[in-house]
Structure formats: structure tokens, C-alpha cells
């Protein structure tokens, strides 16, 4: 099992649910979720910047490729706000 801040030994196939819970508690750290939440938008920004840098001009009207890239960047930046009703 791998978390962003720790690594556990391979999980055996015959492990009990209680032992698996203990392994997860020992491996997962409180900073795992904030770390992933910070790295996600950073990775999206870097990949968008690289994609926009490689963007070439086109003869299509209204700069369609740039609009599509902006739409893709906006859709990847949405964060869940809580449970859906």
C-alpha cells in the first residue's frame, strides 16, 4: 500500500479486515489529503501551460483551439464542495 507520505509492505491476500484497518491507519498520514489537494491543481496548471505553449495557429474562426484549452483548464479546476443531495 502506498500513500503520498508513506509506504507499507505488500498486503498479503489472507489478511483479516481488522489487520488491514491497522495497516491503513499505520500507513496513512494526516497530510496525505492536503498534499494531494495541493499537487492536483499545480499539475493541472503545468500541463495546461505546456499544452498552451505547444498550441499552433489555425484557420478556424474565433480561436477555437484556445477556447477549448481554456474550457479544459476550467473543468479540471473544479473541486467537490461536499456530498450531493
PDB file with one MODEL, atoms N, CA, C and O in Angstrom:
MODEL        1
ATOM      1  N   UNK A   1       0.838  -1.164   0.000  1.00  0.00           N
ATOM      2  CA  UNK A   1       0.000   0.000   0.000  1.00  0.00           C
ATOM      3  C   UNK A   1       0.892   1.238   0.000  1.00  0.00           C
ATOM      4  O   UNK A   1       1.896   1.293   0.711  1.00  0.00           O
ATOM      5  N   UNK A   2       0.519   2.218  -0.796  1.00  0.00           N
ATOM      6  CA  UNK A   2       1.316   3.436  -0.913  1.00  0.00           C
ATOM      7  C   UNK A   2       0.421   4.644  -0.668  1.00  0.00           C
ATOM      8  O   UNK A   2      -0.672   4.742  -1.227  1.00  0.00           O
ATOM      9  N   UNK A   3       0.882   5.543   0.156  1.00  0.00           N
ATOM     10  CA  UNK A   3       0.258   6.846   0.369  1.00  0.00           C
ATOM     11  C   UNK A   3       1.295   7.891  -0.022  1.00  0.00           C
ATOM     12  O   UNK A   3       2.476   7.557  -0.121  1.00  0.00           O
ATOM     13  N   UNK A   4       0.902   9.138  -0.248  1.00  0.00           N
ATOM     14  CA  UNK A   4       1.886  10.144  -0.651  1.00  0.00           C
ATOM     15  C   UNK A   4       3.016  10.363   0.355  1.00  0.00           C
ATOM     16  O   UNK A   4       4.109  10.777  -0.032  1.00  0.00           O
ATOM     17  N   UNK A   5       2.775  10.098   1.617  1.00  0.00           N
ATOM     18  CA  UNK A   5       3.808  10.368   2.617  1.00  0.00           C
ATOM     19  C   UNK A   5       4.414   9.122   3.238  1.00  0.00           C
ATOM     20  O   UNK A   5       5.320   9.239   4.062  1.00  0.00           O
ATOM     21  N   UNK A   6       3.943   7.919   2.869  1.00  0.00           N
ATOM     22  CA  UNK A   6       4.475   6.688   3.465  1.00  0.00           C
ATOM     23  C   UNK A   6       4.230   5.498   2.544  1.00  0.00           C
ATOM     24  O   UNK A   6       3.400   5.555   1.637  1.00  0.00           O
ATOM     25  N   UNK A   7       4.967   4.422   2.794  1.00  0.00           N
ATOM     26  CA  UNK A   7       4.828   3.179   2.033  1.00  0.00           C
ATOM     27  C   UNK A   7       4.772   2.027   3.023  1.00  0.00           C
ATOM     28  O   UNK A   7       5.556   1.979   3.971  1.00  0.00           O
ATOM     29  N   UNK A   8       3.839   1.090   2.804  1.00  0.00           N
ATOM     30  CA  UNK A   8       3.744  -0.097   3.652  1.00  0.00           C
ATOM     31  C   UNK A   8       4.209  -1.301   2.858  1.00  0.00           C
ATOM     32  O   UNK A   8       4.313  -1.255   1.632  1.00  0.00           O
ATOM     33  N   UNK A   9       4.484  -2.367   3.566  1.00  0.00           N
ATOM     34  CA  UNK A   9       4.878  -3.601   2.890  1.00  0.00           C
ATOM     35  C   UNK A   9       3.694  -4.132   2.079  1.00  0.00           C
ATOM     36  O   UNK A   9       2.556  -3.726   2.315  1.00  0.00           O
ATOM     37  N   UNK A  10       3.947  -5.030   1.131  1.00  0.00           N
ATOM     38  CA  UNK A  10       2.834  -5.578   0.341  1.00  0.00           C
ATOM     39  C   UNK A  10       1.778  -6.231   1.235  1.00  0.00           C
ATOM     40  O   UNK A  10       2.106  -6.879   2.229  1.00  0.00           O
ATOM     41  N   UNK A  11       0.533  -6.053   0.875  1.00  0.00           N
ATOM     42  CA  UNK A  11      -0.572  -6.573   1.675  1.00  0.00           C
ATOM     43  C   UNK A  11      -0.790  -8.038   1.311  1.00  0.00           C
ATOM     44  O   UNK A  11      -1.030  -8.350   0.145  1.00  0.00           O
ATOM     45  N   UNK A  12      -0.710  -8.945   2.290  1.00  0.00           N
ATOM     46  CA  UNK A  12      -0.945 -10.355   1.994  1.00  0.00           C
ATOM     47  C   UNK A  12      -2.407 -10.613   1.622  1.00  0.00           C
ATOM     48  O   UNK A  12      -3.295  -9.865   2.033  1.00  0.00           O
ATOM     49  N   UNK A  13      -2.653 -11.655   0.857  1.00  0.00           N
ATOM     50  CA  UNK A  13      -4.004 -11.957   0.389  1.00  0.00           C
ATOM     51  C   UNK A  13      -4.891 -12.471   1.518  1.00  0.00           C
ATOM     52  O   UNK A  13      -6.109 -12.297   1.464  1.00  0.00           O
ATOM     53  N   UNK A  14      -4.314 -13.098   2.535  1.00  0.00           N
ATOM     54  CA  UNK A  14      -5.126 -13.698   3.598  1.00  0.00           C
ATOM     55  C   UNK A  14      -5.220 -12.813   4.846  1.00  0.00           C
ATOM     56  O   UNK A  14      -5.362 -13.323   5.958  1.00  0.00           O
ATOM     57  N   UNK A  15      -5.141 -11.507   4.667  1.00  0.00           N
ATOM     58  CA  UNK A  15      -5.182 -10.583   5.803  1.00  0.00           C
ATOM     59  C   UNK A  15      -6.636 -10.377   6.238  1.00  0.00           C
ATOM     60  O   UNK A  15      -7.539 -10.324   5.403  1.00  0.00           O
ATOM     61  N   UNK A  16      -6.849 -10.264   7.535  1.00  0.00           N
ATOM     62  CA  UNK A  16      -8.203 -10.031   8.049  1.00  0.00           C
ATOM     63  C   UNK A  16      -8.555  -8.545   7.902  1.00  0.00           C
ATOM     64  O   UNK A  16      -7.664  -7.702   7.802  1.00  0.00           O
ATOM     65  N   UNK A  17      -9.842  -8.233   7.890  1.00  0.00           N
ATOM     66  CA  UNK A  17     -10.242  -6.817   7.781  1.00  0.00           C
ATOM     67  C   UNK A  17      -9.674  -5.957   8.910  1.00  0.00           C
ATOM     68  O   UNK A  17      -9.317  -4.800   8.685  1.00  0.00           O
ATOM     69  N   UNK A  18      -9.587  -6.511  10.116  1.00  0.00           N
ATOM     70  CA  UNK A  18      -9.051  -5.737  11.242  1.00  0.00           C
ATOM     71  C   UNK A  18      -7.569  -5.440  11.042  1.00  0.00           C
ATOM     72  O   UNK A  18      -7.106  -4.338  11.334  1.00  0.00           O
ATOM     73  N   UNK A  19      -6.826  -6.427  10.542  1.00  0.00           N
ATOM     74  CA  UNK A  19      -5.405  -6.210  10.275  1.00  0.00           C
ATOM     75  C   UNK A  19      -5.206  -5.207   9.143  1.00  0.00           C
ATOM     76  O   UNK A  19      -4.277  -4.401   9.180  1.00  0.00           O
ATOM     77  N   UNK A  20      -6.078  -5.257   8.139  1.00  0.00           N
ATOM     78  CA  UNK A  20      -5.990  -4.295   7.039  1.00  0.00           C
ATOM     79  C   UNK A  20      -6.263  -2.880   7.546  1.00  0.00           C
ATOM     80  O   UNK A  20      -5.582  -1.935   7.147  1.00  0.00           O
ATOM     81  N   UNK A  21      -7.250  -2.732   8.419  1.00  0.00           N
ATOM     82  CA  UNK A  21      -7.528  -1.418   9.010  1.00  0.00           C
ATOM     83  C   UNK A  21      -6.319  -0.889   9.776  1.00  0.00           C
ATOM     84  O   UNK A  21      -5.973   0.287   9.674  1.00  0.00           O
ATOM     85  N   UNK A  22      -5.677  -1.778  10.551  1.00  0.00           N
ATOM     86  CA  UNK A  22      -4.487  -1.359  11.300  1.00  0.00           C
ATOM     87  C   UNK A  22      -3.357  -0.939  10.366  1.00  0.00           C
ATOM     88  O   UNK A  22      -2.656   0.035  10.636  1.00  0.00           O
ATOM     89  N   UNK A  23      -3.180  -1.677   9.262  1.00  0.00           N
ATOM     90  CA  UNK A  23      -2.141  -1.336   8.286  1.00  0.00           C
ATOM     91  C   UNK A  23      -2.415   0.017   7.640  1.00  0.00           C
ATOM     92  O   UNK A  23      -1.501   0.821   7.455  1.00  0.00           O
ATOM     93  N   UNK A  24      -3.669   0.260   7.300  1.00  0.00           N
ATOM     94  CA  UNK A  24      -4.030   1.551   6.687  1.00  0.00           C
ATOM     95  C   UNK A  24      -3.809   2.685   7.679  1.00  0.00           C
ATOM     96  O   UNK A  24      -3.270   3.730   7.314  1.00  0.00           O
ATOM     97  N   UNK A  25      -4.219   2.492   8.929  1.00  0.00           N
ATOM     98  CA  UNK A  25      -4.009   3.534   9.953  1.00  0.00           C
ATOM     99  C   UNK A  25      -2.531   3.831  10.164  1.00  0.00           C
ATOM    100  O   UNK A  25      -2.147   4.980  10.383  1.00  0.00           O
ATOM    101  N   UNK A  26      -1.705   2.791  10.096  1.00  0.00           N
ATOM    102  CA  UNK A  26      -0.264   2.985  10.305  1.00  0.00           C
ATOM    103  C   UNK A  26       0.402   3.649   9.100  1.00  0.00           C
ATOM    104  O   UNK A  26       1.419   4.326   9.255  1.00  0.00           O
ATOM    105  N   UNK A  27      -0.155   3.465   7.908  1.00  0.00           N
ATOM    106  CA  UNK A  27       0.475   3.995   6.696  1.00  0.00           C
ATOM    107  C   UNK A  27      -0.035   5.382   6.329  1.00  0.00           C
ATOM    108  O   UNK A  27       0.759   6.259   5.989  1.00  0.00           O
ATOM    109  N   UNK A  28      -1.336   5.592   6.391  1.00  0.00           N
ATOM    110  CA  UNK A  28      -1.922   6.878   6.008  1.00  0.00           C
ATOM    111  C   UNK A  28      -1.580   7.936   7.056  1.00  0.00           C
ATOM    112  O   UNK A  28      -1.641   7.678   8.258  1.00  0.00           O
ATOM    113  N   UNK A  29      -1.224   9.116   6.589  1.00  0.00           N
ATOM    114  CA  UNK A  29      -0.867  10.226   7.464  1.00  0.00           C
ATOM    115  C   UNK A  29      -1.875  11.356   7.282  1.00  0.00           C
ATOM    116  O   UNK A  29      -2.530  11.425   6.242  1.00  0.00           O
ATOM    117  N   UNK A  30      -2.013  12.232   8.254  1.00  0.00           N
ATOM    118  CA  UNK A  30      -2.964  13.342   8.132  1.00  0.00           C
ATOM    119  C   UNK A  30      -2.676  14.273   6.956  1.00  0.00           C
ATOM    120  O   UNK A  30      -3.594  14.920   6.452  1.00  0.00           O
ATOM    121  N   UNK A  31      -1.430  14.353   6.511  1.00  0.00           N
ATOM    122  CA  UNK A  31      -1.079  15.275   5.435  1.00  0.00           C
ATOM    123  C   UNK A  31      -1.333  14.704   4.041  1.00  0.00           C
ATOM    124  O   UNK A  31      -1.126  15.414   3.057  1.00  0.00           O
ATOM    125  N   UNK A  32      -1.772  13.455   3.919  1.00  0.00           N
ATOM    126  CA  UNK A  32      -1.972  12.852   2.601  1.00  0.00           C
ATOM    127  C   UNK A  32      -3.017  13.593   1.770  1.00  0.00           C
ATOM    128  O   UNK A  32      -2.772  13.901   0.603  1.00  0.00           O
ATOM    129  N   UNK A  33      -4.169  13.878   2.353  1.00  0.00           N
ATOM    130  CA  UNK A  33      -5.240  14.541   1.595  1.00  0.00           C
ATOM    131  C   UNK A  33      -4.861  15.969   1.222  1.00  0.00           C
ATOM    132  O   UNK A  33      -5.018  16.331   0.056  1.00  0.00           O
ATOM    133  N   UNK A  34      -4.365  16.815   2.151  1.00  0.00           N
ATOM    134  CA  UNK A  34      -3.964  18.166   1.729  1.00  0.00           C
ATOM    135  C   UNK A  34      -2.838  18.159   0.695  1.00  0.00           C
ATOM    136  O   UNK A  34      -2.799  19.014  -0.189  1.00  0.00           O
ATOM    137  N   UNK A  35      -1.926  17.196   0.807  1.00  0.00           N
ATOM    138  CA  UNK A  35      -0.835  17.122  -0.157  1.00  0.00           C
ATOM    139  C   UNK A  35      -1.363  16.837  -1.557  1.00  0.00           C
ATOM    140  O   UNK A  35      -0.960  17.495  -2.517  1.00  0.00           O
ATOM    141  N   UNK A  36      -2.254  15.872  -1.681  1.00  0.00           N
ATOM    142  CA  UNK A  36      -2.836  15.555  -2.986  1.00  0.00           C
ATOM    143  C   UNK A  36      -3.689  16.718  -3.480  1.00  0.00           C
ATOM    144  O   UNK A  36      -3.696  17.014  -4.675  1.00  0.00           O
ATOM    145  N   UNK A  37      -4.411  17.384  -2.571  1.00  0.00           N
ATOM    146  CA  UNK A  37      -5.243  18.523  -2.950  1.00  0.00           C
ATOM    147  C   UNK A  37      -4.401  19.690  -3.458  1.00  0.00           C
ATOM    148  O   UNK A  37      -4.866  20.455  -4.303  1.00  0.00           O
ATOM    149  N   UNK A  38      -3.173  19.844  -2.964  1.00  0.00           N
ATOM    150  CA  UNK A  38      -2.297  20.923  -3.436  1.00  0.00           C
ATOM    151  C   UNK A  38      -1.590  20.535  -4.734  1.00  0.00           C
ATOM    152  O   UNK A  38      -1.426  21.369  -5.624  1.00  0.00           O
ATOM    153  N   UNK A  39      -1.176  19.281  -4.843  1.00  0.00           N
ATOM    154  CA  UNK A  39      -0.438  18.857  -6.033  1.00  0.00           C
ATOM    155  C   UNK A  39      -1.319  18.758  -7.271  1.00  0.00           C
ATOM    156  O   UNK A  39      -0.837  18.968  -8.384  1.00  0.00           O
ATOM    157  N   UNK A  40      -2.597  18.444  -7.101  1.00  0.00           N
ATOM    158  CA  UNK A  40      -3.502  18.319  -8.245  1.00  0.00           C
ATOM    159  C   UNK A  40      -3.609  19.603  -9.062  1.00  0.00           C
ATOM    160  O   UNK A  40      -3.359  19.567 -10.267  1.00  0.00           O
ATOM    161  N   UNK A  41      -3.970  20.735  -8.459  1.00  0.00           N
ATOM    162  CA  UNK A  41      -4.049  21.980  -9.223  1.00  0.00           C
ATOM    163  C   UNK A  41      -2.698  22.434  -9.792  1.00  0.00           C
ATOM    164  O   UNK A  41      -2.646  23.029 -10.868  1.00  0.00           O
ATOM    165  N   UNK A  42      -1.617  22.154  -9.075  1.00  0.00           N
ATOM    166  CA  UNK A  42      -0.295  22.514  -9.592  1.00  0.00           C
ATOM    167  C   UNK A  42      -0.001  21.713 -10.854  1.00  0.00           C
ATOM    168  O   UNK A  42       0.475  22.270 -11.843  1.00  0.00           O
ATOM    169  N   UNK A  43      -0.279  20.415 -10.831  1.00  0.00           N
ATOM    170  CA  UNK A  43      -0.063  19.577 -12.013  1.00  0.00           C
ATOM    171  C   UNK A  43      -0.964  20.005 -13.169  1.00  0.00           C
ATOM    172  O   UNK A  43      -0.533  20.000 -14.322  1.00  0.00           O
ATOM    173  N   UNK A  44      -2.208  20.375 -12.872  1.00  0.00           N
ATOM    174  CA  UNK A  44      -3.118  20.835 -13.921  1.00  0.00           C
ATOM    175  C   UNK A  44      -2.626  22.141 -14.547  1.00  0.00           C
ATOM    176  O   UNK A  44      -2.721  22.322 -15.761  1.00  0.00           O
ATOM    177  N   UNK A  45      -2.108  23.039 -13.732  1.00  0.00           N
ATOM    178  CA  UNK A  45      -1.597  24.310 -14.257  1.00  0.00           C
ATOM    179  C   UNK A  45      -0.374  24.086 -15.140  1.00  0.00           C
ATOM    180  O   UNK A  45      -0.249  24.702 -16.199  1.00  0.00           O
ATOM    181  N   UNK A  46       0.526  23.206 -14.708  1.00  0.00           N
ATOM    182  CA  UNK A  46       1.722  22.927 -15.506  1.00  0.00           C
ATOM    183  C   UNK A  46       1.346  22.274 -16.832  1.00  0.00           C
ATOM    184  O   UNK A  46       1.868  22.654 -17.880  1.00  0.00           O
ATOM    185  N   UNK A  47       0.437  21.287 -16.793  1.00  0.00           N
ATOM    186  CA  UNK A  47       0.057  20.628 -18.044  1.00  0.00           C
ATOM    187  C   UNK A  47      -0.694  21.580 -18.968  1.00  0.00           C
ATOM    188  O   UNK A  47      -0.538  21.498 -20.187  1.00  0.00           O
ATOM    189  N   UNK A  48      -1.503  22.479 -18.420  1.00  0.00           N
ATOM    190  CA  UNK A  48      -2.182  23.479 -19.259  1.00  0.00           C
ATOM    191  C   UNK A  48      -1.190  24.448 -19.882  1.00  0.00           C
ATOM    192  O   UNK A  48      -1.331  24.818 -21.048  1.00  0.00           O
ATOM    193  N   UNK A  49      -0.191  24.859 -19.115  1.00  0.00           N
ATOM    194  CA  UNK A  49       0.819  25.776 -19.650  1.00  0.00           C
ATOM    195  C   UNK A  49       1.602  25.114 -20.776  1.00  0.00           C
ATOM    196  O   UNK A  49       1.898  25.751 -21.787  1.00  0.00           O
ATOM    197  N   UNK A  50       1.939  23.841 -20.606  1.00  0.00           N
ATOM    198  CA  UNK A  50       2.659  23.124 -21.662  1.00  0.00           C
ATOM    199  C   UNK A  50       1.779  22.976 -22.902  1.00  0.00           C
ATOM    200  O   UNK A  50       2.251  23.150 -24.026  1.00  0.00           O
ATOM    201  N   UNK A  51       0.502  22.656 -22.698  1.00  0.00           N
ATOM    202  CA  UNK A  51      -0.412  22.498 -23.829  1.00  0.00           C
ATOM    203  C   UNK A  51      -0.596  23.823 -24.571  1.00  0.00           C
ATOM    204  O   UNK A  51      -0.609  23.841 -25.802  1.00  0.00           O
ATOM    205  N   UNK A  52      -0.738  24.925 -23.843  1.00  0.00           N
ATOM    206  CA  UNK A  52      -0.903  26.222 -24.490  1.00  0.00           C
ATOM    207  C   UNK A  52       0.379  26.655 -25.205  1.00  0.00           C
ATOM    208  O   UNK A  52       0.328  27.331 -26.232  1.00  0.00           O
ATOM    209  N   UNK A  53       1.512  26.263 -24.659  1.00  0.00           N
ATOM    210  CA  UNK A  53       2.775  26.627 -25.313  1.00  0.00           C
ATOM    211  C   UNK A  53       2.919  25.923 -26.653  1.00  0.00           C
ATOM    212  O   UNK A  53       3.471  26.485 -27.599  1.00  0.00           O
ATOM    213  N   UNK A  54       2.423  24.698 -26.734  1.00  0.00           N
ATOM    214  CA  UNK A  54       2.518  23.925 -27.972  1.00  0.00           C
ATOM    215  C   UNK A  54       1.400  24.236 -28.963  1.00  0.00           C
ATOM    216  O   UNK A  54       1.404  23.714 -30.077  1.00  0.00           O
ATOM    217  N   UNK A  55       0.450  25.073 -28.578  1.00  0.00           N
ATOM    218  CA  UNK A  55      -0.689  25.409 -29.424  1.00  0.00           C
ATOM    219  C   UNK A  55      -0.233  26.204 -30.638  1.00  0.00           C
ATOM    220  O   UNK A  55       0.519  27.170 -30.515  1.00  0.00           O
ATOM    221  N   UNK A  56      -0.689  25.793 -31.788  1.00  0.00           N
ATOM    222  CA  UNK A  56      -0.329  26.497 -33.023  1.00  0.00           C
ATOM    223  C   UNK A  56      -1.541  27.233 -33.565  1.00  0.00           C
ATOM    224  O   UNK A  56      -2.682  26.929 -33.217  1.00  0.00           O
ATOM    225  N   UNK A  57      -1.276  28.186 -34.405  1.00  0.00           N
ATOM    226  CA  UNK A  57      -2.350  28.944 -35.028  1.00  0.00           C
ATOM    227  C   UNK A  57      -3.189  28.063 -35.940  1.00  0.00           C
ATOM    228  O   UNK A  57      -2.735  27.016 -36.404  1.00  0.00           O
ATOM    229  N   UNK A  58      -4.401  28.494 -36.186  1.00  0.00           N
ATOM    230  CA  UNK A  58      -5.301  27.736 -37.043  1.00  0.00           C
ATOM    231  C   UNK A  58      -6.138  28.687 -37.873  1.00  0.00           C
ATOM    232  O   UNK A  58      -6.227  29.880 -37.584  1.00  0.00           O
ATOM    233  N   UNK A  59      -6.748  28.139 -38.908  1.00  0.00           N
ATOM    234  CA  UNK A  59      -7.595  28.977 -39.770  1.00  0.00           C
ATOM    235  C   UNK A  59      -9.039  28.943 -39.322  1.00  0.00           C
ATOM    236  O   UNK A  59      -9.887  29.585 -39.943  1.00  0.00           O
ATOM    237  N   UNK A  60      -9.348  28.206 -38.252  1.00  0.00           N
ATOM    238  CA  UNK A  60     -10.734  28.169 -37.783  1.00  0.00           C
ATOM    239  C   UNK A  60     -11.091  29.497 -37.134  1.00  0.00           C
ATOM    240  O   UNK A  60     -10.253  30.134 -36.496  1.00  0.00           O
ATOM    241  N   UNK A  61     -12.335  29.907 -37.302  1.00  0.00           N
ATOM    242  CA  UNK A  61     -12.731  31.200 -36.727  1.00  0.00           C
ATOM    243  C   UNK A  61     -12.827  31.147 -35.206  1.00  0.00           C
ATOM    244  O   UNK A  61     -13.007  30.080 -34.620  1.00  0.00           O
ATOM    245  N   UNK A  62     -12.705  32.300 -34.586  1.00  0.00           N
ATOM    246  CA  UNK A  62     -12.908  32.501 -33.156  1.00  0.00           C
ATOM    247  C   UNK A  62     -11.877  31.810 -32.274  1.00  0.00           C
ATOM    248  O   UNK A  62     -12.158  31.555 -31.103  1.00  0.00           O
ATOM    249  N   UNK A  63     -10.738  31.509 -32.776  1.00  0.00           N
ATOM    250  CA  UNK A  63      -9.666  30.893 -31.990  1.00  0.00           C
ATOM    251  C   UNK A  63     -10.174  29.684 -31.213  1.00  0.00           C
ATOM    252  O   UNK A  63     -10.001  29.597 -29.998  1.00  0.00           O
ATOM    253  N   UNK A  64     -10.793  28.769 -31.916  1.00  0.00           N
ATOM    254  CA  UNK A  64     -11.413  27.602 -31.298  1.00  0.00           C
ATOM    255  C   UNK A  64     -10.447  26.774 -30.445  1.00  0.00           C
ATOM    256  O   UNK A  64     -10.834  26.385 -29.342  1.00  0.00           O
ATOM    257  N   UNK A  65      -9.211  26.476 -30.882  1.00  0.00           N
ATOM    258  CA  UNK A  65      -8.324  25.687 -30.009  1.00  0.00           C
ATOM    259  C   UNK A  65      -8.037  26.356 -28.667  1.00  0.00           C
ATOM    260  O   UNK A  65      -7.982  25.677 -27.641  1.00  0.00           O
ATOM    261  N   UNK A  66      -7.854  27.664 -28.659  1.00  0.00           N
ATOM    262  CA  UNK A  66      -7.595  28.365 -27.400  1.00  0.00           C
ATOM    263  C   UNK A  66      -8.823  28.319 -26.494  1.00  0.00           C
ATOM    264  O   UNK A  66      -8.692  28.186 -25.277  1.00  0.00           O
ATOM    265  N   UNK A  67     -10.006  28.427 -27.078  1.00  0.00           N
ATOM    266  CA  UNK A  67     -11.229  28.353 -26.282  1.00  0.00           C
ATOM    267  C   UNK A  67     -11.403  26.962 -25.689  1.00  0.00           C
ATOM    268  O   UNK A  67     -11.813  26.826 -24.536  1.00  0.00           O
ATOM    269  N   UNK A  68     -11.095  25.932 -26.463  1.00  0.00           N
ATOM    270  CA  UNK A  68     -11.198  24.564 -25.948  1.00  0.00           C
ATOM    271  C   UNK A  68     -10.182  24.314 -24.838  1.00  0.00           C
ATOM    272  O   UNK A  68     -10.492  23.639 -23.857  1.00  0.00           O
ATOM    273  N   UNK A  69      -8.975  24.850 -24.983  1.00  0.00           N
ATOM    274  CA  UNK A  69      -7.962  24.690 -23.940  1.00  0.00           C
ATOM    275  C   UNK A  69      -8.390  25.403 -22.660  1.00  0.00           C
ATOM    276  O   UNK A  69      -8.187  24.883 -21.563  1.00  0.00           O
ATOM    277  N   UNK A  70      -8.979  26.586 -22.793  1.00  0.00           N
ATOM    278  CA  UNK A  70      -9.448  27.317 -21.620  1.00  0.00           C
ATOM    279  C   UNK A  70     -10.585  26.570 -20.937  1.00  0.00           C
ATOM    280  O   UNK A  70     -10.669  26.535 -19.709  1.00  0.00           O
ATOM    281  N   UNK A  71     -11.463  25.971 -21.744  1.00  0.00           N
ATOM    282  CA  UNK A  71     -12.569  25.203 -21.172  1.00  0.00           C
ATOM    283  C   UNK A  71     -12.040  23.972 -20.433  1.00  0.00           C
ATOM    284  O   UNK A  71     -12.526  23.641 -19.352  1.00  0.00           O
ATOM    285  N   UNK A  72     -11.056  23.301 -21.008  1.00  0.00           N
ATOM    286  CA  UNK A  72     -10.482  22.122 -20.349  1.00  0.00           C
ATOM    287  C   UNK A  72      -9.802  22.515 -19.046  1.00  0.00           C
ATOM    288  O   UNK A  72      -9.915  21.800 -18.050  1.00  0.00           O
ATOM    289  N   UNK A  73      -9.101  23.635 -19.040  1.00  0.00           N
ATOM    290  CA  UNK A  73      -8.434  24.089 -17.814  1.00  0.00           C
ATOM    291  C   UNK A  73      -9.460  24.438 -16.748  1.00  0.00           C
ATOM    292  O   UNK A  73      -9.249  24.157 -15.568  1.00  0.00           O
ATOM    293  N   UNK A  74     -10.570  25.049 -17.150  1.00  0.00           N
ATOM    294  CA  UNK A  74     -11.604  25.413 -16.179  1.00  0.00           C
ATOM    295  C   UNK A  74     -12.284  24.176 -15.619  1.00  0.00           C
ATOM    296  O   UNK A  74     -12.633  24.145 -14.439  1.00  0.00           O
ATOM    297  N   UNK A  75     -12.476  23.158 -16.446  1.00  0.00           N
ATOM    298  CA  UNK A  75     -13.165  21.960 -15.949  1.00  0.00           C
ATOM    299  C   UNK A  75     -12.281  21.140 -15.024  1.00  0.00           C
ATOM    300  O   UNK A  75     -12.802  20.422 -14.171  1.00  0.00           O
ATOM    301  N   UNK A  76     -10.956  21.220 -15.163  1.00  0.00           N
ATOM    302  CA  UNK A  76     -10.081  20.458 -14.263  1.00  0.00           C
ATOM    303  C   UNK A  76      -9.880  21.167 -12.936  1.00  0.00           C
ATOM    304  O   UNK A  76      -9.375  20.561 -11.991  1.00  0.00           O
ATOM    305  N   UNK A  77     -10.260  22.429 -12.841  1.00  0.00           N
ATOM    306  CA  UNK A  77     -10.037  23.160 -11.598  1.00  0.00           C
ATOM    307  C   UNK A  77     -11.229  23.090 -10.653  1.00  0.00           C
ATOM    308  O   UNK A  77     -11.195  23.691  -9.580  1.00  0.00           O
ATOM    309  N   UNK A  78     -12.277  22.373 -11.026  1.00  0.00           N
ATOM    310  CA  UNK A  78     -13.448  22.273 -10.149  1.00  0.00           C
ATOM    311  C   UNK A  78     -13.139  21.302  -9.015  1.00  0.00           C
ATOM    312  O   UNK A  78     -12.645  20.195  -9.231  1.00  0.00           O
ATOM    313  N   UNK A  79     -13.440  21.743  -7.820  1.00  0.00           N
ATOM    314  CA  UNK A  79     -13.232  20.912  -6.638  1.00  0.00           C
ATOM    315  C   UNK A  79     -14.592  20.527  -6.071  1.00  0.00           C
ATOM    316  O   UNK A  79     -15.513  21.344  -6.096  1.00  0.00           O
ATOM    317  N   UNK A  80     -14.746  19.304  -5.560  1.00  0.00           N
ATOM    318  CA  UNK A  80     -16.021  18.934  -4.957  1.00  0.00           C
ATOM    319  C   UNK A  80     -16.292  19.778  -3.711  1.00  0.00           C
ATOM    320  O   UNK A  80     -15.390  20.026  -2.911  1.00  0.00           O
ATOM    321  N   UNK A  81     -17.523  20.208  -3.559  1.00  0.00           N
ATOM    322  CA  UNK A  81     -17.884  21.078  -2.442  1.00  0.00           C
ATOM    323  C   UNK A  81     -18.569  20.323  -1.314  1.00  0.00           C
ATOM    324  O   UNK A  81     -18.891  20.916  -0.284  1.00  0.00           O
ATOM    325  N   UNK A  82     -18.794  19.040  -1.487  1.00  0.00           N
ATOM    326  CA  UNK A  82     -19.447  18.255  -0.450  1.00  0.00           C
ATOM    327  C   UNK A  82     -20.321  17.191  -1.064  1.00  0.00           C
ATOM    328  O   UNK A  82     -20.305  16.997  -2.279  1.00  0.00           O
ATOM    329  N   UNK A  83     -21.081  16.502  -0.243  1.00  0.00           N
ATOM    330  CA  UNK A  83     -21.937  15.429  -0.767  1.00  0.00           C
ATOM    331  C   UNK A  83     -23.071  15.990  -1.605  1.00  0.00           C
ATOM    332  O   UNK A  83     -23.586  17.080  -1.358  1.00  0.00           O
ATOM    333  N   UNK A  84     -23.435  15.208  -2.599  1.00  0.00           N
ATOM    334  CA  UNK A  84     -24.557  15.617  -3.448  1.00  0.00           C
ATOM    335  C   UNK A  84     -25.862  15.240  -2.760  1.00  0.00           C
ATOM    336  O   UNK A  84     -25.930  14.249  -2.033  1.00  0.00           O
ATOM    337  N   UNK A  85     -26.903  16.046  -2.999  1.00  0.00           N
ATOM    338  CA  UNK A  85     -28.186  15.709  -2.394  1.00  0.00           C
ATOM    339  C   UNK A  85     -29.060  14.997  -3.381  1.00  0.00           C
ATOM    340  O   UNK A  85     -30.189  14.630  -3.053  1.00  0.00           O
TER     341      UNK A  85
ENDMDL
END
